[in-house]
Amino acid sequence: MQKVCIVGANGYSGVELIRLINQHPFLSLELIVSHSNSGKVITDLYPHLSEIVEENLEVFDTNEIAEKVDIVFFATPAGVSMDYLPALVELGIKCVDLSGDFRLRSSQLYKDWYKKIHTNESYLQQSTYGLTEVNKEQIKNASFIANPGCYATAGLLGLIPMMHTGLINYESIIIDGKSGVSGAGRNPSISSHFAEVNENVKAYKLGAHQHIPEIEQILLDHCEIPIKLTFSTHLIPMTRGILCTIYVDLIKKISTNEILDIYRSFYKNAPFVRLRQEGTWPSTKEVLGSNFCDLGFFVDERTNRLTIISVIDNVMKGASGQAIQNVNILNGWEETTGLSFTPVYP
């Protein structure tokens, strides 16, 4: 049994980790940490945990954590884990960072997109990017894992198989992303206020979303050609879910069924990637509460353009579920352990 600490247990990703760890056969929740809510009981913030998990939220103490646990999840905002994670790694504690602090390999890119100075830039080169379906071998031997962003997960799982084919125009990639409000976190703001979100769809962070350099960095790894993609994000009036509509121009004639064959081969050992048959496309409700990424495809013969539909639950596959999947692989467990949820429907 591996003992676990969650730093940032007061947020949506943190409380989702609590749910997943509580029913995982090989993980035991030992500590929950929250600087802003230390001294409170977790049920003060989340009454639905009554008689399930009723632990006190603690302050961060490196030595106490290192003495008590084997694995630490950082479910913190950007700019936090870079100050605390390295000390735990030096003490031999396995860490999974759900923030963006260690996803980018360049401190300058981090500064440009996150608007913060990285305080431990040498660790940017040491992190293992935790896109599970693509990086399993690296994850097995990782000292710490940078969990991908939610949009990046949906976009990359939709795109990466095509990056190896020589069938697409790499300069034509467009990702149109739509996310539920939980992606903005639990702290209240005008943009997530009910009256602002309800019966409304709005674009945000056009050309400025921090997942842009993350996606481009990983796509470069897979095609060895610098990518500059167009990525637009939209907030929609639902709680959980991401849908990315991805457009790429084809440079050769190919059918939708042939595209499906490419993806079947690429994801043949990926239990959480599900492919839709020709003529059907996934929706966010069909993955709600699960760790699945569902993909659908359409080749427009008139324009010779491929459209890929990628859907995930942003709190699960886009954050906490993928973090648990990575820990499973890190420990040599079956990667579906503790994650075999049927999506919640309706």
C-alpha positions as CSV (number, residue, x, y, z in Angstrom):
1,M,0.0,0.0,0.0
2,Q,1.4,3.4,-1.0
3,K,0.7,6.3,1.3
4,V,-0.4,9.5,-0.5
5,C,-0.5,13.3,0.2
6,I,-2.5,15.8,-1.8
7,V,-1.3,19.3,-1.9
8,G,-4.1,21.6,-2.9
9,A,-6.9,19.3,-1.7
10,N,-9.3,22.2,-1.5
11,G,-9.7,22.5,-5.3
12,Y,-11.7,20.5,-7.8
13,S,-8.8,18.4,-9.0
14,G,-7.8,17.8,-5.3
15,V,-11.2,16.6,-4.2
16,E,-11.4,14.4,-7.3
17,L,-8.1,12.8,-6.3
18,I,-9.6,12.2,-2.9
19,R,-12.6,10.4,-4.5
20,L,-10.2,8.2,-6.7
21,I,-7.7,7.4,-4.0
22,N,-10.5,6.5,-1.5
23,Q,-11.5,3.5,-3.7
24,H,-8.1,2.6,-5.1
25,P,-6.9,-0.8,-3.9
26,F,-3.2,0.2,-3.6
27,L,-3.3,3.8,-2.4
28,S,-4.0,5.2,1.1
29,L,-4.7,8.9,1.7
30,E,-2.4,10.0,4.6
31,L,-2.3,13.8,4.4
32,I,-4.3,16.5,2.7
33,V,-2.7,20.0,2.5
34,S,-4.1,23.4,1.8
35,H,-2.4,26.7,2.7
36,S,-5.5,28.8,2.4
37,N,-7.7,26.4,4.4
38,S,-5.3,24.8,6.9
39,G,-7.0,23.9,10.1
40,K,-10.4,23.2,8.5
41,V,-11.9,19.8,8.1
42,I,-12.3,18.8,4.4
43,T,-16.0,18.3,5.0
44,D,-16.3,22.0,5.9
45,L,-15.5,22.7,2.2
46,Y,-17.1,19.5,0.7
47,P,-19.9,18.1,2.9
48,H,-20.4,15.3,0.4
49,L,-17.3,13.6,2.0
50,S,-19.1,13.3,5.4
51,E,-18.4,9.9,6.9
52,I,-16.1,9.1,4.0
53,V,-13.1,11.3,4.4
54,E,-13.1,13.7,7.4
55,E,-9.4,14.7,7.7
56,N,-8.0,18.1,8.7
57,L,-6.3,20.2,6.0
58,E,-2.7,20.7,7.0
59,V,0.0,23.2,6.3
60,F,2.8,22.2,3.9
61,D,5.8,20.7,5.8
62,T,8.4,19.0,3.6
63,N,9.9,16.9,6.4
64,E,6.5,15.7,7.7
65,I,5.3,14.8,4.2
66,A,8.6,13.0,3.4
67,E,8.3,11.0,6.6
68,K,4.7,10.0,6.2
69,V,4.1,9.4,2.5
70,D,5.4,7.7,-0.7
71,I,3.6,9.8,-3.3
72,V,2.6,13.5,-3.5
73,F,0.1,15.0,-5.8
74,F,0.3,18.7,-6.4
75,A,-3.2,19.9,-7.4
76,T,-2.2,23.5,-7.0
77,P,-2.4,26.7,-9.2
78,A,0.6,27.5,-11.5
79,G,3.5,29.0,-9.5
80,V,3.2,26.9,-6.4
81,S,4.7,23.5,-7.1
82,M,8.0,24.8,-8.5
83,D,8.9,26.1,-5.0
84,Y,8.0,22.9,-3.1
85,L,8.2,19.9,-5.4
86,P,12.0,19.8,-5.9
87,A,12.7,19.3,-2.2
88,L,10.5,16.3,-2.1
89,V,12.0,14.8,-5.2
90,E,15.5,15.2,-3.6
91,L,14.2,13.2,-0.7
92,G,13.1,10.4,-3.0
93,I,9.3,11.1,-2.9
94,K,7.5,10.4,-6.1
95,C,5.5,13.5,-7.2
96,V,2.8,14.1,-9.8
97,D,2.2,17.8,-10.6
98,L,-1.2,18.6,-12.0
99,S,-0.3,22.3,-12.5
100,G,1.7,23.7,-15.5
101,D,4.9,24.4,-13.6
102,F,7.0,21.6,-15.1
103,R,5.3,20.9,-18.5
104,L,7.4,23.3,-20.5
105,R,11.1,22.6,-21.0
106,S,12.0,26.3,-21.4
107,S,12.0,28.8,-18.6
108,Q,11.6,31.6,-21.1
109,L,8.5,29.9,-22.5
110,Y,7.1,29.5,-19.0
111,K,7.7,33.2,-18.3
112,D,6.1,34.2,-21.7
113,W,3.0,32.2,-21.3
114,Y,2.5,31.8,-17.5
115,K,3.7,35.4,-16.7
116,K,5.9,34.1,-13.8
117,I,9.6,33.6,-13.3
118,H,10.4,29.9,-12.8
119,T,12.3,29.4,-9.5
120,N,13.6,25.9,-10.3
121,E,14.3,25.9,-14.0
122,S,16.8,23.1,-13.9
123,Y,13.9,20.8,-13.0
124,L,12.1,21.6,-16.3
125,Q,14.5,19.2,-18.0
126,Q,14.0,16.5,-15.4
127,S,10.3,16.1,-15.5
128,T,8.5,13.4,-17.4
129,Y,5.5,14.5,-19.4
130,G,2.6,12.4,-18.3
131,L,0.6,11.9,-21.4
132,T,0.0,8.3,-20.5
133,E,-0.9,6.7,-23.8
134,V,2.2,8.1,-25.5
135,N,4.9,8.1,-22.7
136,K,4.3,4.9,-20.8
137,E,7.9,3.7,-21.0
138,Q,9.3,7.1,-19.7
139,I,6.7,7.2,-17.0
140,K,7.7,3.8,-15.6
141,N,11.1,5.3,-14.6
142,A,10.1,8.8,-13.8
143,S,11.3,10.7,-10.7
144,F,8.4,13.1,-11.0
145,I,5.6,13.6,-13.6
146,A,4.2,16.7,-15.1
147,N,0.6,15.9,-15.7
148,P,-0.7,17.4,-19.1
149,G,-3.2,20.2,-19.2
150,C,-6.8,19.3,-19.9
151,Y,-7.0,20.9,-23.4
152,A,-3.6,19.5,-24.2
153,T,-4.7,16.0,-23.3
154,A,-7.7,16.2,-25.6
155,G,-5.9,17.9,-28.4
156,L,-2.7,15.7,-28.3
157,L,-4.6,12.4,-28.1
158,G,-6.5,13.5,-31.1
159,L,-3.5,14.7,-33.2
160,I,-0.5,12.6,-32.3
161,P,-1.3,9.5,-34.4
162,M,-1.5,11.7,-37.6
163,M,1.9,13.4,-36.9
164,H,3.7,10.2,-37.8
165,T,1.9,9.5,-41.1
166,G,3.2,12.2,-43.5
167,L,-0.4,12.6,-44.5
168,I,-1.1,16.1,-43.2
169,N,-0.1,19.7,-43.8
170,Y,1.5,20.6,-40.4
171,E,0.9,24.3,-41.0
172,S,-2.9,23.8,-41.2
173,I,-3.7,22.6,-37.6
174,I,-6.6,24.3,-35.9
175,I,-8.0,23.2,-32.5
176,D,-11.4,24.7,-31.5
177,G,-11.8,23.8,-27.8
178,K,-14.8,24.1,-25.6
179,S,-14.7,23.6,-21.8
180,G,-17.1,23.4,-18.9
181,V,-16.8,25.9,-16.0
182,S,-15.0,23.6,-13.6
183,G,-11.9,24.1,-15.7
184,A,-11.7,27.6,-14.2
185,G,-11.3,26.2,-10.7
186,R,-13.4,26.7,-7.5
187,N,-12.3,30.3,-6.7
188,P,-15.2,32.6,-7.7
189,S,-14.7,35.1,-10.4
190,I,-16.9,37.2,-12.7
191,S,-16.1,34.9,-15.7
192,S,-17.5,31.9,-13.8
193,H,-20.4,33.6,-12.2
194,F,-23.7,31.8,-13.0
195,A,-25.3,34.9,-14.6
196,E,-22.3,35.3,-16.9
197,V,-22.0,31.7,-17.9
198,N,-25.7,30.6,-18.1
199,E,-27.2,30.7,-21.6
200,N,-23.9,32.0,-23.0
201,V,-20.9,30.8,-24.9
202,K,-17.8,33.0,-25.1
203,A,-14.3,32.8,-26.4
204,Y,-11.4,33.5,-24.0
205,K,-7.5,33.7,-24.1
206,L,-7.4,33.8,-27.9
207,G,-3.8,33.3,-28.9
208,A,-2.7,33.5,-25.3
209,H,-3.7,30.2,-23.7
210,Q,-0.9,28.5,-21.8
211,H,-1.7,25.1,-23.4
212,I,-0.6,26.4,-26.8
213,P,3.2,26.0,-26.2
214,E,2.6,22.8,-24.4
215,I,0.8,21.2,-27.4
216,E,3.3,22.6,-29.9
217,Q,6.2,21.3,-27.8
218,I,4.8,17.7,-27.8
219,L,3.8,17.8,-31.5
220,L,7.4,18.8,-32.3
221,D,8.6,15.7,-30.5
222,H,6.4,13.6,-32.9
223,C,7.1,15.2,-36.2
224,E,10.4,17.0,-35.7
225,I,8.9,20.1,-37.4
226,P,8.2,23.3,-35.5
227,I,4.4,23.6,-35.2
228,K,2.4,26.8,-34.9
229,L,-1.2,25.9,-34.4
230,T,-4.3,28.0,-34.2
231,F,-6.0,27.2,-30.9
232,S,-9.2,28.9,-29.7
233,T,-10.9,28.2,-26.4
234,H,-14.5,28.7,-25.4
235,L,-16.4,28.6,-22.1
236,I,-19.8,26.8,-22.3
237,P,-22.6,26.5,-19.7
238,M,-21.9,23.1,-18.3
239,T,-19.9,21.9,-15.3
240,R,-17.5,19.2,-16.6
241,G,-16.2,18.2,-20.0
242,I,-14.0,19.3,-22.9
243,L,-14.7,18.9,-26.6
244,C,-12.0,19.7,-29.1
245,T,-12.8,20.0,-32.8
246,I,-9.5,19.6,-34.6
247,Y,-9.0,20.5,-38.3
248,V,-6.1,19.4,-40.4
249,D,-5.6,19.6,-44.2
250,L,-4.7,16.3,-45.8
251,I,-2.0,16.2,-48.5
252,K,-3.1,12.8,-49.9
253,K,-6.5,11.3,-50.6
254,I,-7.5,9.0,-47.8
255,S,-10.9,7.7,-46.4
256,T,-12.4,8.0,-43.0
257,N,-12.1,4.2,-42.5
258,E,-8.4,4.4,-43.4
259,I,-7.9,7.1,-40.8
260,L,-9.7,4.8,-38.3
261,D,-7.2,2.0,-39.1
262,I,-4.3,4.4,-38.3
263,Y,-5.8,5.2,-34.9
264,R,-6.8,1.6,-34.1
265,S,-3.2,0.6,-34.6
266,F,-1.7,3.5,-32.6
267,Y,-4.1,3.0,-29.6
268,K,-4.4,-0.8,-29.7
269,N,-2.9,-0.9,-26.2
270,A,-4.6,2.2,-24.8
271,P,-7.6,1.1,-22.6
272,F,-8.9,4.6,-22.1
273,V,-9.0,5.7,-25.7
274,R,-12.2,4.8,-27.5
275,L,-12.8,5.2,-31.2
276,R,-16.1,5.9,-32.8
277,Q,-17.1,4.1,-36.1
278,E,-17.5,6.1,-39.3
279,G,-20.5,8.4,-39.2
280,T,-20.7,8.8,-35.4
281,W,-18.9,11.3,-33.2
282,P,-18.6,11.5,-29.4
283,S,-20.1,14.0,-27.0
284,T,-18.9,15.2,-23.5
285,K,-21.8,13.5,-21.6
286,E,-20.6,10.1,-23.0
287,V,-17.3,10.4,-21.0
288,L,-18.7,12.2,-17.9
289,G,-17.1,11.0,-14.6
290,S,-14.8,8.6,-16.5
291,N,-11.1,8.5,-17.6
292,F,-12.0,7.9,-21.2
293,C,-11.0,10.0,-24.2
294,D,-13.4,9.3,-27.1
295,L,-12.4,10.2,-30.6
296,G,-14.4,10.5,-33.8
297,F,-13.3,11.3,-37.4
298,F,-14.6,12.7,-40.7
299,V,-12.7,13.2,-43.9
300,D,-14.4,15.8,-46.1
301,E,-13.7,14.6,-49.7
302,R,-14.7,18.0,-51.0
303,T,-12.1,20.0,-49.1
304,N,-9.7,17.1,-48.4
305,R,-9.7,18.1,-44.7
306,L,-9.8,15.8,-41.7
307,T,-11.9,16.7,-38.7
308,I,-11.2,15.0,-35.4
309,I,-13.6,15.2,-32.5
310,S,-11.9,14.6,-29.1
311,V,-13.9,14.6,-25.8
312,I,-12.8,14.1,-22.2
313,D,-14.0,14.8,-18.7
314,N,-11.6,17.7,-17.8
315,V,-11.5,16.9,-14.1
316,M,-10.8,13.2,-14.8
317,K,-8.8,12.4,-17.9
318,G,-7.9,16.1,-18.1
319,A,-6.5,16.1,-14.5
320,S,-7.0,13.7,-11.6
321,G,-7.9,10.5,-13.5
322,Q,-4.8,10.8,-15.7
323,A,-2.7,11.5,-12.6
324,I,-3.9,8.2,-11.0
325,Q,-3.3,6.4,-14.4
326,N,0.3,7.7,-14.3
327,V,0.8,6.6,-10.7
328,N,-0.4,3.1,-11.7
329,I,2.2,2.9,-14.4
330,L,4.9,4.4,-12.2
331,N,4.3,1.6,-9.6
332,G,4.0,-1.3,-12.2
333,W,0.2,-1.7,-11.6
334,E,-2.3,-2.3,-14.3
335,E,-3.0,1.2,-15.6
336,T,-6.8,0.8,-15.3
337,T,-6.5,0.1,-11.5
338,G,-9.0,2.2,-9.6
339,L,-10.3,3.9,-12.8
340,S,-12.7,1.4,-14.3
341,F,-15.7,3.7,-14.1
342,T,-18.6,3.6,-16.4
343,P,-19.4,7.1,-17.6
344,V,-22.3,8.8,-15.7
345,Y,-25.4,9.0,-18.0
346,P,-27.6,11.0,-18.4
